Amino acid sequence: MSNIHLNILIQLAKADGVIVQEEIDMIHEVGRANGMTDEEIRECYEQEMDLDNLSSLSDDEKYELIYSIVQLMKIDGKLYNEEIKYCAKMAAKLGYEESVLFELMLKIYADPDLCADKEALKKHIQEFLIS
């Protein structure tokens, strides 16, 4: 899952044409949390992965992905149309209703304390899974 997760985050970071340091830091943090070395993380920047079939991921893995996608999208404090479109596409590929993206954005932006209780948010967000 680590390479898929990082590849999605890297593609999102590239979506607006500029990868900022905060995005790089978060990508490295996610990679290290998944036991990857700095070299393995750097290699992910060069990989092109087929992201068409994400249905084999567990519900927990899907949540971790959608959560980190929204976190990365908001990390630079700006929302770009390209990022929103990419996130919506990934949410659909993960099997979520389209509205999950906006629900997460609202929760993460409006109530940062809720993010501290990831389990409660996870339970709420899992209601948006179609499959």
ChimeraX commands (.cxc) that place a marker at each C-alpha (Angstrom):
marker #1 position 0.00,0.00,0.00 radius 0.5
marker #1 position 2.86,2.42,0.72 radius 0.5
marker #1 position 3.88,2.95,-2.92 radius 0.5
marker #1 position 0.27,3.45,-4.02 radius 0.5
marker #1 position -0.39,5.85,-1.15 radius 0.5
marker #1 position 2.72,7.90,-1.88 radius 0.5
marker #1 position 2.16,7.87,-5.63 radius 0.5
marker #1 position -1.33,9.31,-5.16 radius 0.5
marker #1 position 0.01,12.00,-2.83 radius 0.5
marker #1 position 2.85,12.84,-5.23 radius 0.5
marker #1 position 0.48,13.13,-8.17 radius 0.5
marker #1 position -1.75,15.41,-6.10 radius 0.5
marker #1 position 1.24,17.55,-5.10 radius 0.5
marker #1 position 2.14,17.89,-8.78 radius 0.5
marker #1 position -1.46,18.71,-9.83 radius 0.5
marker #1 position -1.11,22.48,-9.40 radius 0.5
marker #1 position 2.30,22.55,-11.08 radius 0.5
marker #1 position 4.25,23.43,-7.93 radius 0.5
marker #1 position 5.36,21.10,-5.15 radius 0.5
marker #1 position 5.91,23.12,-1.98 radius 0.5
marker #1 position 8.16,22.07,0.90 radius 0.5
marker #1 position 5.19,21.34,3.19 radius 0.5
marker #1 position 3.89,18.82,0.63 radius 0.5
marker #1 position 7.31,17.18,0.33 radius 0.5
marker #1 position 7.57,16.98,4.12 radius 0.5
marker #1 position 4.16,15.35,4.45 radius 0.5
marker #1 position 4.90,12.84,1.68 radius 0.5
marker #1 position 8.14,11.88,3.43 radius 0.5
marker #1 position 6.34,11.63,6.77 radius 0.5
marker #1 position 3.74,9.25,5.30 radius 0.5
marker #1 position 6.46,7.19,3.64 radius 0.5
marker #1 position 8.52,6.88,6.81 radius 0.5
marker #1 position 5.40,6.01,8.83 radius 0.5
marker #1 position 4.92,3.11,6.42 radius 0.5
marker #1 position 8.49,1.90,6.93 radius 0.5
marker #1 position 9.97,3.28,3.72 radius 0.5
marker #1 position 13.52,4.58,3.45 radius 0.5
marker #1 position 14.26,8.05,2.08 radius 0.5
marker #1 position 15.60,6.39,-1.09 radius 0.5
marker #1 position 12.37,4.41,-1.59 radius 0.5
marker #1 position 10.38,7.60,-1.08 radius 0.5
marker #1 position 12.50,9.48,-3.65 radius 0.5
marker #1 position 11.95,6.64,-6.14 radius 0.5
marker #1 position 8.19,7.10,-5.81 radius 0.5
marker #1 position 8.53,10.57,-7.36 radius 0.5
marker #1 position 9.72,8.88,-10.58 radius 0.5
marker #1 position 7.19,6.02,-10.64 radius 0.5
marker #1 position 4.04,6.06,-12.71 radius 0.5
marker #1 position 1.59,3.65,-11.13 radius 0.5
marker #1 position -1.70,2.36,-12.48 radius 0.5
marker #1 position -4.23,3.77,-10.06 radius 0.5
marker #1 position -7.33,2.52,-11.84 radius 0.5
marker #1 position -8.06,-0.39,-9.51 radius 0.5
marker #1 position -8.03,0.56,-5.85 radius 0.5
marker #1 position -10.93,-1.72,-4.91 radius 0.5
marker #1 position -8.62,-4.29,-3.30 radius 0.5
marker #1 position -7.71,-1.86,-0.52 radius 0.5
marker #1 position -9.35,-2.40,2.85 radius 0.5
marker #1 position -11.81,0.18,4.20 radius 0.5
marker #1 position -9.13,1.30,6.66 radius 0.5
marker #1 position -6.60,1.78,3.86 radius 0.5
marker #1 position -9.16,3.71,1.80 radius 0.5
marker #1 position -9.83,6.00,4.75 radius 0.5
marker #1 position -6.13,6.63,5.38 radius 0.5
marker #1 position -5.72,7.52,1.72 radius 0.5
marker #1 position -8.71,9.86,1.47 radius 0.5
marker #1 position -7.75,11.52,4.76 radius 0.5
marker #1 position -4.16,12.14,3.71 radius 0.5
marker #1 position -5.27,13.34,0.26 radius 0.5
marker #1 position -7.40,16.06,1.85 radius 0.5
marker #1 position -4.65,16.93,4.35 radius 0.5
marker #1 position -2.14,17.33,1.53 radius 0.5
marker #1 position -4.57,19.37,-0.55 radius 0.5
marker #1 position -5.00,21.87,2.29 radius 0.5
marker #1 position -1.40,21.92,3.53 radius 0.5
marker #1 position -0.36,25.01,1.54 radius 0.5
marker #1 position -3.53,26.90,2.51 radius 0.5
marker #1 position -4.68,27.19,-1.09 radius 0.5
marker #1 position -7.19,25.17,-3.09 radius 0.5
marker #1 position -6.63,24.73,-6.79 radius 0.5
marker #1 position -9.19,23.41,-9.26 radius 0.5
marker #1 position -6.69,20.79,-10.44 radius 0.5
marker #1 position -6.25,19.50,-6.90 radius 0.5
marker #1 position -9.98,19.34,-6.25 radius 0.5
marker #1 position -10.57,17.47,-9.52 radius 0.5
marker #1 position -7.76,15.02,-8.74 radius 0.5
marker #1 position -9.08,14.42,-5.22 radius 0.5
marker #1 position -12.62,13.88,-6.50 radius 0.5
marker #1 position -11.29,11.37,-9.03 radius 0.5
marker #1 position -9.36,9.50,-6.33 radius 0.5
marker #1 position -12.36,9.50,-3.97 radius 0.5
marker #1 position -14.45,7.88,-6.70 radius 0.5
marker #1 position -11.74,5.30,-7.43 radius 0.5
marker #1 position -11.64,4.47,-3.73 radius 0.5
marker #1 position -15.38,3.81,-3.79 radius 0.5
marker #1 position -16.59,6.90,-1.95 radius 0.5
marker #1 position -19.55,9.08,-2.81 radius 0.5
marker #1 position -18.47,12.39,-4.34 radius 0.5
marker #1 position -19.67,14.30,-1.29 radius 0.5
marker #1 position -17.03,12.65,0.94 radius 0.5
marker #1 position -14.39,15.05,-0.32 radius 0.5
marker #1 position -16.35,18.12,0.68 radius 0.5
marker #1 position -17.34,16.55,4.00 radius 0.5
marker #1 position -13.69,15.90,4.83 radius 0.5
marker #1 position -12.64,19.35,3.67 radius 0.5
marker #1 position -15.27,20.95,5.88 radius 0.5
marker #1 position -14.32,18.83,8.89 radius 0.5
marker #1 position -10.57,19.30,8.51 radius 0.5
marker #1 position -10.75,23.02,7.75 radius 0.5
marker #1 position -13.56,24.01,10.09 radius 0.5
marker #1 position -12.83,21.79,13.06 radius 0.5
marker #1 position -9.13,20.91,13.40 radius 0.5
marker #1 position -9.84,19.41,16.84 radius 0.5
marker #1 position -11.97,16.76,15.17 radius 0.5
marker #1 position -8.87,15.65,13.29 radius 0.5
marker #1 position -7.34,14.73,16.62 radius 0.5
marker #1 position -10.11,12.14,16.98 radius 0.5
marker #1 position -9.39,10.33,13.73 radius 0.5
marker #1 position -11.43,7.29,14.77 radius 0.5
marker #1 position -14.63,9.32,15.19 radius 0.5
marker #1 position -14.03,11.02,11.86 radius 0.5
marker #1 position -13.25,7.65,10.26 radius 0.5
marker #1 position -16.54,6.19,11.44 radius 0.5
marker #1 position -18.39,9.17,9.97 radius 0.5
marker #1 position -16.48,9.09,6.66 radius 0.5
marker #1 position -16.96,5.32,6.21 radius 0.5
marker #1 position -20.69,6.06,5.82 radius 0.5
marker #1 position -19.78,7.58,2.43 radius 0.5
marker #1 position -18.37,4.30,1.06 radius 0.5
marker #1 position -20.50,3.02,-1.80 radius 0.5
marker #1 position -19.10,-0.49,-1.91 radius 0.5
marker link #1:1,2 radius 0.2
marker link #1:2,3 radius 0.2
marker link #1:3,4 radius 0.2
marker link #1:4,5 radius 0.2
marker link #1:5,6 radius 0.2
marker link #1:6,7 radius 0.2
marker link #1:7,8 radius 0.2
marker link #1:8,9 radius 0.2
marker link #1:9,10 radius 0.2
marker link #1:10,11 radius 0.2
marker link #1:11,12 radius 0.2
marker link #1:12,13 radius 0.2
marker link #1:13,14 radius 0.2
marker link #1:14,15 radius 0.2
marker link #1:15,16 radius 0.2
marker link #1:16,17 radius 0.2
marker link #1:17,18 radius 0.2
marker link #1:18,19 radius 0.2
marker link #1:19,20 radius 0.2
marker link #1:20,21 radius 0.2
marker link #1:21,22 radius 0.2
marker link #1:22,23 radius 0.2
marker link #1:23,24 radius 0.2
marker link #1:24,25 radius 0.2
marker link #1:25,26 radius 0.2
marker link #1:26,27 radius 0.2
marker link #1:27,28 radius 0.2
marker link #1:28,29 radius 0.2
marker link #1:29,30 radius 0.2
marker link #1:30,31 radius 0.2
marker link #1:31,32 radius 0.2
marker link #1:32,33 radius 0.2
marker link #1:33,34 radius 0.2
marker link #1:34,35 radius 0.2
marker link #1:35,36 radius 0.2
marker link #1:36,37 radius 0.2
marker link #1:37,38 radius 0.2
marker link #1:38,39 radius 0.2
marker link #1:39,40 radius 0.2
marker link #1:40,41 radius 0.2
marker link #1:41,42 radius 0.2
marker link #1:42,43 radius 0.2
marker link #1:43,44 radius 0.2
marker link #1:44,45 radius 0.2
marker link #1:45,46 radius 0.2
marker link #1:46,47 radius 0.2
marker link #1:47,48 radius 0.2
marker link #1:48,49 radius 0.2
marker link #1:49,50 radius 0.2
marker link #1:50,51 radius 0.2
marker link #1:51,52 radius 0.2
marker link #1:52,53 radius 0.2
marker link #1:53,54 radius 0.2
marker link #1:54,55 radius 0.2
marker link #1:55,56 radius 0.2
marker link #1:56,57 radius 0.2
marker link #1:57,58 radius 0.2
marker link #1:58,59 radius 0.2
marker link #1:59,60 radius 0.2
marker link #1:60,61 radius 0.2
marker link #1:61,62 radius 0.2
marker link #1:62,63 radius 0.2
marker link #1:63,64 radius 0.2
marker link #1:64,65 radius 0.2
marker link #1:65,66 radius 0.2
marker link #1:66,67 radius 0.2
marker link #1:67,68 radius 0.2
marker link #1:68,69 radius 0.2
marker link #1:69,70 radius 0.2
marker link #1:70,71 radius 0.2
marker link #1:71,72 radius 0.2
marker link #1:72,73 radius 0.2
marker link #1:73,74 radius 0.2
marker link #1:74,75 radius 0.2
marker link #1:75,76 radius 0.2
marker link #1:76,77 radius 0.2
marker link #1:77,78 radius 0.2
marker link #1:78,79 radius 0.2
marker link #1:79,80 radius 0.2
marker link #1:80,81 radius 0.2
marker link #1:81,82 radius 0.2
marker link #1:82,83 radius 0.2
marker link #1:83,84 radius 0.2
marker link #1:84,85 radius 0.2
marker link #1:85,86 radius 0.2
marker link #1:86,87 radius 0.2
marker link #1:87,88 radius 0.2
marker link #1:88,89 radius 0.2
marker link #1:89,90 radius 0.2
marker link #1:90,91 radius 0.2
marker link #1:91,92 radius 0.2
marker link #1:92,93 radius 0.2
marker link #1:93,94 radius 0.2
marker link #1:94,95 radius 0.2
marker link #1:95,96 radius 0.2
marker link #1:96,97 radius 0.2
marker link #1:97,98 radius 0.2
marker link #1:98,99 radius 0.2
marker link #1:99,100 radius 0.2
marker link #1:100,101 radius 0.2
marker link #1:101,102 radius 0.2
marker link #1:102,103 radius 0.2
marker link #1:103,104 radius 0.2
marker link #1:104,105 radius 0.2
marker link #1:105,106 radius 0.2
marker link #1:106,107 radius 0.2
marker link #1:107,108 radius 0.2
marker link #1:108,109 radius 0.2
marker link #1:109,110 radius 0.2
marker link #1:110,111 radius 0.2
marker link #1:111,112 radius 0.2
marker link #1:112,113 radius 0.2
marker link #1:113,114 radius 0.2
marker link #1:114,115 radius 0.2
marker link #1:115,116 radius 0.2
marker link #1:116,117 radius 0.2
marker link #1:117,118 radius 0.2
marker link #1:118,119 radius 0.2
marker link #1:119,120 radius 0.2
marker link #1:120,121 radius 0.2
marker link #1:121,122 radius 0.2
marker link #1:122,123 radius 0.2
marker link #1:123,124 radius 0.2
marker link #1:124,125 radius 0.2
marker link #1:125,126 radius 0.2
marker link #1:126,127 radius 0.2
marker link #1:127,128 radius 0.2
marker link #1:128,129 radius 0.2
marker link #1:129,130 radius 0.2
marker link #1:130,131 radius 0.2
view
